[in-house]
């Protein structure tokens, strides 16, 4: 038996968008490594054991983190490392996983809901549709230069402060001024901000919203469709079910007459 580290996708922000498996790993963990920017410590404490150690990753040096992993191994402990969104989209996952394996730890990766999926859901637009069946996902404005192609859906994760630079990249690539652009910041969190604009007004609208930190930009006609507001989550609050009696039909929706 060895110590184990589970890299758990924390989802896009909302606590109830963590997967059931991720929640199970949290409930069983001896140690949880997290960033307070990502997860509210109060919520986290409510989903972990009373005796679990919650460790702020932003306060650890590389050597301190390495030492913590060694202690997880020596104590045969269970550690959870919360990763923003989906670990599969983390550029650092391979290095972190290999470090744990070199220390003799078992490693598990628990998928999560990516911010990209949450952004598309919040905007109310699919990332792919007939006529726009090619999708490019890139990190940073500079990376967008190589893949920006009119007629394709482009998702860019970049500082909102570089909106003007992104607009210039899109214009250089030949995108028209009226191409729709959706901008999403901290989707599903209390600080969520969603903008619907066009290339022509992108820089102005981002400045008006006072956005400068990392956000997701969705560029393409797929965001042109009008959307209804997101359903109020309270509509899905669990209600007590009326027990069925013997012989009662199992369906509860009326059949068409």
Buried (B, 14 or more C-beta within 10 A) or exposed (E): EEBBBBBBBBBBBBBEBBBEBBBEBBEBBBBBBBBEEBBBEEEBEEBBEEEBBBBEBEEBEEEEBBEBBBEBBEEEBBBBBBBBBBBEBBEEBEEBBEBBEEBEBBBBBBBBBBBBBBBBBBBBBBBBEEEBEEBBBBBBBEBBBEBBBBEBBBBBBBBBBBBBBBBBBBBEBEBEEEBBBBBBBBBBBEEBBBBBBBBBBBBEBBBEBEBBEBBBBBBBBBBEEEEEEEEEEEEEEEEEEEEEEEEEEEEEEEEEE
